[in-house]
Amino acid sequence: MKHNYRIAPSSAFKEGRNSKVLITEGRQQEPSRADGVDIKHLNKPQIDADLARMEFMTSHEAAEAAAQAVVEAEVAMIEAEEAVRKAESAEADVEAAEAFVEAAEALLKEKIAAQMVILLSFAY
């Protein structure tokens, strides 16, 4: 995902909340929830403001932000693995459907050929 950033705002840690911030450059999206964690969608000016606040974080706040980033990365990895499993399952379904279509086409061609033989044998 090009140009996507995850930043935990310092205010979330001061208030003791677990926040998840997903920033998509230039787009503001509807808030959603993932595993009970709030997600805020920020644009570039909001990112810059959060970065400015981070400059003045204490080491404890920075450690909390780093821990939250690790949790968010793990959640993203789990979601990505699930997406891969779903994609592989869908691909297997498509392959099975294609095999069914090929078998049905072959059967139909055989039936048509058999009917043509029968029709031709009655024509003579």
N, CA and C atoms as a LAMMPS dump frame, in Angstrom:
ITEM: TIMESTEP
0
ITEM: NUMBER OF ATOMS
372
ITEM: BOX BOUNDS ff ff ff
-5.0000000000000000e+02 5.0000000000000000e+02
-5.0000000000000000e+02 5.0000000000000000e+02
-5.0000000000000000e+02 5.0000000000000000e+02
ITEM: ATOMS id mol type element x y z
1 1 1 N 0.857 -1.174 0
2 1 2 C 0 0 0
3 1 3 C 0.899 1.231 0
4 2 1 N 0.957 1.903 -1.078
5 2 2 C 1.813 3.05 -1.234
6 2 3 C 1.209 4.281 -0.564
7 3 1 N 2.015 5.025 0.154
8 3 2 C 1.629 6.286 0.794
9 3 3 C 0.602 6.113 1.906
10 4 1 N 0.633 5.028 2.628
11 4 2 C -0.241 4.859 3.789
12 4 3 C 0.625 4.87 5.036
13 5 1 N 0.154 5.522 6.078
14 5 2 C 0.918 5.651 7.315
15 5 3 C 0.041 5.299 8.494
16 6 1 N 0.652 4.793 9.549
17 6 2 C -0.056 4.541 10.802
18 6 3 C 0.675 5.336 11.876
19 7 1 N -0.056 6.208 12.543
20 7 2 C 0.535 7.04 13.58
21 7 3 C -0.391 7.039 14.784
22 8 1 N 0.169 6.784 15.954
23 8 2 C -0.623 6.834 17.18
24 8 3 C -0.475 8.229 17.773
25 9 1 N -1.573 8.99 17.903
26 9 2 C -1.47 10.338 18.43
27 9 3 C -1.124 10.324 19.91
28 10 1 N -0.322 11.306 20.339
29 10 2 C 0.124 11.346 21.734
30 10 3 C -1.043 11.557 22.686
31 11 1 N -2.086 12.266 22.248
32 11 2 C -3.226 12.526 23.124
33 11 3 C -3.936 11.241 23.517
34 12 1 N -3.911 10.241 22.655
35 12 2 C -4.569 8.976 22.968
36 12 3 C -3.882 8.287 24.132
37 13 1 N -2.555 8.422 24.209
38 13 2 C -1.825 7.756 25.273
39 13 3 C -1.947 8.511 26.582
40 14 1 N -2.03 9.823 26.529
41 14 2 C -2.194 10.615 27.743
42 14 3 C -3.54 10.344 28.388
43 15 1 N -4.557 10.07 27.551
44 15 2 C -5.899 9.825 28.064
45 15 3 C -6.109 8.358 28.423
46 16 1 N -5.107 7.505 28.138
47 16 2 C -5.218 6.098 28.475
48 16 3 C -6.086 5.291 27.534
49 17 1 N -6.389 5.818 26.368
50 17 2 C -7.221 5.092 25.402
51 17 3 C -6.325 4.314 24.455
52 18 1 N -6.862 3.242 23.916
53 18 2 C -6.191 2.521 22.848
54 18 3 C -6.775 3.024 21.547
55 19 1 N -5.993 3.728 20.78
56 19 2 C -6.475 4.251 19.504
57 19 3 C -5.641 3.679 18.387
58 20 1 N -6.274 3.526 17.28
59 20 2 C -5.604 3.075 16.081
60 20 3 C -5.869 4.15 15.035
61 21 1 N -4.824 4.658 14.439
62 21 2 C -4.986 5.731 13.479
63 21 3 C -4.508 5.233 12.125
64 22 1 N -5.383 5.319 11.156
65 22 2 C -5.031 4.939 9.792
66 22 3 C -5.115 6.192 8.94
67 23 1 N -4.017 6.531 8.333
68 23 2 C -3.979 7.737 7.533
69 23 3 C -3.825 7.351 6.076
70 24 1 N -4.706 7.841 5.268
71 24 2 C -4.635 7.631 3.839
72 24 3 C -4.436 8.993 3.213
73 25 1 N -3.332 9.162 2.544
74 25 2 C -2.951 10.47 2.035
75 25 3 C -4.032 11.083 1.162
76 26 1 N -4.502 12.272 1.545
77 26 2 C -5.434 13.03 0.729
78 26 3 C -6.883 12.6 0.815
79 27 1 N -7.201 11.539 1.544
80 27 2 C -8.579 11.064 1.61
81 27 3 C -9.002 10.935 3.058
82 28 1 N -10.183 11.399 3.359
83 28 2 C -10.76 11.181 4.682
84 28 3 C -11.864 10.158 4.512
85 29 1 N -11.82 9.089 5.316
86 29 2 C -12.776 8.021 5.16
87 29 3 C -13.637 7.912 6.4
88 30 1 N -14.693 7.103 6.293
89 30 2 C -15.586 6.867 7.414
90 30 3 C -14.859 6.097 8.503
91 31 1 N -15.073 6.447 9.768
92 31 2 C -14.454 5.677 10.844
93 31 3 C -15.007 4.262 10.862
94 32 1 N -14.162 3.319 11.211
95 32 2 C -14.592 1.933 11.321
96 32 3 C -13.978 1.337 12.575
97 33 1 N -14.315 0.092 12.865
98 33 2 C -13.785 -0.562 14.052
99 33 3 C -13.138 -1.875 13.636
100 34 1 N -11.989 -2.169 14.208
101 34 2 C -11.306 -3.432 13.964
102 34 3 C -10.872 -3.997 15.307
103 35 1 N -11.394 -5.138 15.664
104 35 2 C -11.046 -5.807 16.914
105 35 3 C -11.236 -4.892 18.118
106 36 1 N -12.275 -4.094 18.12
107 36 2 C -12.583 -3.248 19.261
108 36 3 C -11.666 -2.052 19.405
109 37 1 N -10.869 -1.749 18.402
110 37 2 C -9.934 -0.627 18.459
111 37 3 C -10.44 0.464 17.524
112 38 1 N -10.503 1.702 18.02
113 38 2 C -10.963 2.81 17.19
114 38 3 C -9.953 3.088 16.078
115 39 1 N -10.468 3.411 14.9
116 39 2 C -9.626 3.8 13.775
117 39 3 C -10.052 5.189 13.344
118 40 1 N -9.094 6.095 13.267
119 40 2 C -9.363 7.437 12.768
120 40 3 C -8.642 7.588 11.44
121 41 1 N -9.304 8.182 10.485
122 41 2 C -8.714 8.41 9.176
123 41 3 C -8.343 9.874 9.094
124 42 1 N -7.042 10.14 8.897
125 42 2 C -6.55 11.513 8.904
126 42 3 C -5.992 11.887 7.539
127 43 1 N -5.989 13.195 7.296
128 43 2 C -5.389 13.683 6.065
129 43 3 C -4.02 14.277 6.389
130 44 1 N -3.322 14.777 5.387
131 44 2 C -1.937 15.255 5.548
132 44 3 C -1.787 16.322 6.627
133 45 1 N -2.622 17.359 6.699
134 45 2 C -2.448 18.363 7.766
135 45 3 C -2.622 17.768 9.172
136 46 1 N -3.517 16.813 9.312
137 46 2 C -3.691 16.179 10.618
138 46 3 C -2.474 15.335 10.98
139 47 1 N -1.883 14.699 9.982
140 47 2 C -0.668 13.913 10.212
141 47 3 C 0.45 14.825 10.689
142 48 1 N 0.612 15.949 9.998
143 48 2 C 1.66 16.898 10.373
144 48 3 C 1.475 17.393 11.801
145 49 1 N 0.233 17.659 12.204
146 49 2 C -0.03 18.123 13.566
147 49 3 C 0.319 17.041 14.581
148 50 1 N -0.041 15.793 14.286
149 50 2 C 0.31 14.704 15.197
150 50 3 C 1.815 14.508 15.288
151 51 1 N 2.5 14.622 14.162
152 51 2 C 3.96 14.498 14.18
153 51 3 C 4.591 15.593 15.036
154 52 1 N 4.044 16.791 14.944
155 52 2 C 4.561 17.892 15.76
156 52 3 C 4.367 17.598 17.247
157 53 1 N 3.216 17.032 17.622
158 53 2 C 2.973 16.675 19.028
159 53 3 C 3.916 15.573 19.491
160 54 1 N 4.259 14.669 18.58
161 54 2 C 5.131 13.557 18.942
162 54 3 C 6.539 14.012 19.3
163 55 1 N 6.941 15.142 18.762
164 55 2 C 8.275 15.646 19.076
165 55 3 C 8.452 15.882 20.57
166 56 1 N 7.37 16.123 21.272
167 56 2 C 7.45 16.46 22.684
168 56 3 C 6.971 15.327 23.587
169 57 1 N 6.904 14.115 23.071
170 57 2 C 6.492 12.962 23.875
171 57 3 C 7.571 12.626 24.895
172 58 1 N 7.14 12.112 26.029
173 58 2 C 8.091 11.585 27.006
174 58 3 C 8.525 10.208 26.526
175 59 1 N 9.566 9.679 27.148
176 59 2 C 10.04 8.354 26.752
177 59 3 C 8.962 7.3 27.036
178 60 1 N 8.196 7.492 28.107
179 60 2 C 7.119 6.561 28.432
180 60 3 C 6.035 6.607 27.347
181 61 1 N 5.663 7.805 26.931
182 61 2 C 4.655 7.941 25.87
183 61 3 C 5.162 7.348 24.557
184 62 1 N 6.456 7.545 24.274
185 62 2 C 7.039 6.985 23.056
186 62 3 C 7.041 5.456 23.109
187 63 1 N 7.332 4.9 24.289
188 63 2 C 7.31 3.443 24.448
189 63 3 C 5.899 2.908 24.255
190 64 1 N 4.902 3.615 24.798
191 64 2 C 3.514 3.2 24.601
192 64 3 C 3.121 3.28 23.127
193 65 1 N 3.57 4.339 22.463
194 65 2 C 3.269 4.489 21.037
195 65 3 C 3.907 3.361 20.238
196 66 1 N 5.131 2.996 20.589
197 66 2 C 5.813 1.904 19.9
198 66 3 C 5.096 0.583 20.143
199 67 1 N 4.672 0.346 21.376
200 67 2 C 3.942 -0.887 21.686
201 67 3 C 2.632 -0.943 20.915
202 68 1 N 1.943 0.187 20.842
203 68 2 C 0.684 0.237 20.09
204 68 3 C 0.938 -0.015 18.604
205 69 1 N 2.032 0.509 18.087
206 69 2 C 2.372 0.286 16.681
207 69 3 C 2.624 -1.196 16.411
208 70 1 N 3.266 -1.876 17.365
209 70 2 C 3.502 -3.313 17.215
210 70 3 C 2.174 -4.06 17.193
211 71 1 N 1.271 -3.7 18.1
212 71 2 C -0.054 -4.339 18.136
213 71 3 C -0.782 -4.119 16.816
214 72 1 N -0.743 -2.896 16.312
215 72 2 C -1.415 -2.585 15.045
216 72 3 C -0.804 -3.372 13.894
217 73 1 N 0.524 -3.518 13.902
218 73 2 C 1.19 -4.289 12.848
219 73 3 C 0.776 -5.752 12.919
220 74 1 N 0.68 -6.294 14.14
221 74 2 C 0.254 -7.683 14.29
222 74 3 C -1.183 -7.88 13.808
223 75 1 N -2.06 -6.929 14.132
224 75 2 C -3.45 -6.997 13.667
225 75 3 C -3.483 -6.946 12.137
226 76 1 N -2.695 -6.059 11.562
227 76 2 C -2.655 -5.945 10.101
228 76 3 C -2.146 -7.235 9.467
229 77 1 N -1.156 -7.87 10.094
230 77 2 C -0.631 -9.125 9.56
231 77 3 C -1.68 -10.228 9.626
232 78 1 N -2.416 -10.296 10.731
233 78 2 C -3.477 -11.304 10.869
234 78 3 C -4.551 -11.075 9.812
235 79 1 N -4.94 -9.795 9.614
236 79 2 C -5.942 -9.476 8.599
237 79 3 C -5.436 -9.829 7.207
238 80 1 N -4.158 -9.579 6.944
239 80 2 C -3.582 -9.898 5.637
240 80 3 C -3.552 -11.409 5.418
241 81 1 N -3.192 -12.167 6.458
242 81 2 C -3.176 -13.627 6.337
243 81 3 C -4.581 -14.162 6.061
244 82 1 N -5.579 -13.6 6.725
245 82 2 C -6.969 -14.013 6.48
246 82 3 C -7.383 -13.681 5.049
247 83 1 N -6.976 -12.518 4.563
248 83 2 C -7.295 -12.134 3.185
249 83 3 C -6.638 -13.092 2.193
250 84 1 N -5.412 -13.517 2.492
251 84 2 C -4.725 -14.478 1.618
252 84 3 C -5.477 -15.801 1.605
253 85 1 N -5.909 -16.267 2.803
254 85 2 C -6.667 -17.525 2.869
255 85 3 C -7.955 -17.426 2.057
256 86 1 N -8.664 -16.298 2.173
257 86 2 C -9.902 -16.122 1.417
258 86 3 C -9.625 -16.088 -0.083
259 87 1 N -8.552 -15.404 -0.476
260 87 2 C -8.205 -15.324 -1.896
261 87 3 C -7.849 -16.703 -2.444
262 88 1 N -7.087 -17.485 -1.662
263 88 2 C -6.728 -18.832 -2.11
264 88 3 C -7.968 -19.714 -2.225
265 89 1 N -8.892 -19.567 -1.28
266 89 2 C -10.133 -20.337 -1.335
267 89 3 C -10.952 -19.948 -2.563
268 90 1 N -11.036 -18.655 -2.823
269 90 2 C -11.778 -18.181 -3.996
270 90 3 C -11.121 -18.675 -5.278
271 91 1 N -9.804 -18.686 -5.308
272 91 2 C -9.091 -19.172 -6.487
273 91 3 C -9.377 -20.659 -6.707
274 92 1 N -9.398 -21.432 -5.624
275 92 2 C -9.718 -22.858 -5.743
276 92 3 C -11.147 -23.05 -6.245
277 93 1 N -12.07 -22.213 -5.769
278 93 2 C -13.453 -22.282 -6.243
279 93 3 C -13.541 -21.99 -7.738
280 94 1 N -12.788 -20.992 -8.182
281 94 2 C -12.792 -20.633 -9.602
282 94 3 C -12.222 -21.78 -10.433
283 95 1 N -11.132 -22.384 -9.951
284 95 2 C -10.542 -23.503 -10.691
285 95 3 C -11.512 -24.674 -10.778
286 96 1 N -12.231 -24.953 -9.685
287 96 2 C -13.216 -26.033 -9.698
288 96 3 C -14.345 -25.712 -10.669
289 97 1 N -14.793 -24.463 -10.685
290 97 2 C -15.86 -24.061 -11.602
291 97 3 C -15.396 -24.172 -13.053
292 98 1 N -14.157 -23.787 -13.316
293 98 2 C -13.623 -23.899 -14.68
294 98 3 C -13.541 -25.361 -15.116
295 99 1 N -13.125 -26.24 -14.205
296 99 2 C -13.057 -27.672 -14.533
297 99 3 C -14.453 -28.21 -14.82
298 100 1 N -15.445 -27.768 -14.035
299 100 2 C -16.828 -28.198 -14.264
300 100 3 C -17.311 -27.74 -15.638
301 101 1 N -17.03 -26.491 -15.978
302 101 2 C -17.46 -25.958 -17.278
303 101 3 C -16.799 -26.733 -18.409
304 102 1 N -15.51 -27.029 -18.276
305 102 2 C -14.815 -27.792 -19.314
306 102 3 C -15.421 -29.184 -19.473
307 103 1 N -15.719 -29.835 -18.348
308 103 2 C -16.327 -31.166 -18.406
309 103 3 C -17.718 -31.098 -19.03
310 104 1 N -18.495 -30.086 -18.67
311 104 2 C -19.837 -29.924 -19.233
312 104 3 C -19.768 -29.663 -20.727
313 105 1 N -18.813 -28.857 -21.17
314 105 2 C -18.651 -28.588 -22.599
315 105 3 C -18.28 -29.862 -23.348
316 106 1 N -17.364 -30.638 -22.77
317 106 2 C -16.948 -31.885 -23.425
318 106 3 C -18.128 -32.843 -23.538
319 107 1 N -18.912 -32.951 -22.463
320 107 2 C -20.079 -33.833 -22.485
321 107 3 C -21.092 -33.363 -23.525
322 108 1 N -21.314 -32.068 -23.579
323 108 2 C -22.262 -31.515 -24.55
324 108 3 C -21.788 -31.783 -25.977
325 109 1 N -20.51 -31.625 -26.246
326 109 2 C -19.97 -31.894 -27.575
327 109 3 C -20.149 -33.362 -27.95
328 110 1 N -19.922 -34.255 -26.966
329 110 2 C -20.116 -35.684 -27.224
330 110 3 C -21.576 -35.997 -27.534
331 111 1 N -22.498 -35.393 -26.789
332 111 2 C -23.933 -35.629 -27.035
333 111 3 C -24.331 -35.115 -28.404
334 112 1 N -23.846 -33.94 -28.759
335 112 2 C -24.17 -33.377 -30.074
336 112 3 C -23.612 -34.262 -31.175
337 113 1 N -22.377 -34.729 -30.995
338 113 2 C -21.771 -35.598 -32.005
339 113 3 C -22.556 -36.897 -32.133
340 114 1 N -22.977 -37.463 -30.994
341 114 2 C -23.764 -38.709 -31.033
342 114 3 C -25.097 -38.476 -31.726
343 115 1 N -25.745 -37.363 -31.464
344 115 2 C -27.022 -37.062 -32.115
345 115 3 C -26.839 -36.854 -33.609
346 116 1 N -25.741 -36.239 -34.002
347 116 2 C -25.47 -36.043 -35.428
348 116 3 C -25.287 -37.387 -36.122
349 117 1 N -24.593 -38.317 -35.455
350 117 2 C -24.389 -39.646 -36.038
351 117 3 C -25.728 -40.336 -36.222
352 118 1 N -26.582 -40.227 -35.207
353 118 2 C -27.914 -40.85 -35.296
354 118 3 C -28.721 -40.218 -36.422
355 119 1 N -28.726 -38.903 -36.504
356 119 2 C -29.471 -38.212 -37.549
357 119 3 C -28.944 -38.564 -38.942
358 120 1 N -27.629 -38.622 -39.077
359 120 2 C -27.042 -38.959 -40.385
360 120 3 C -27.339 -40.396 -40.765
361 121 1 N -27.365 -41.297 -39.798
362 121 2 C -27.645 -42.704 -40.124
363 121 3 C -29.093 -42.882 -40.589
364 122 1 N -30.018 -42.065 -40.094
365 122 2 C -31.412 -42.133 -40.545
366 122 3 C -31.603 -41.429 -41.887
367 123 1 N -30.716 -40.511 -42.212
368 123 2 C -30.848 -39.761 -43.456
369 123 3 C -30.525 -40.624 -44.647
370 124 1 N -29.741 -41.633 -44.516
371 124 2 C -29.354 -42.479 -45.651
372 124 3 C -30.206 -43.654 -45.713
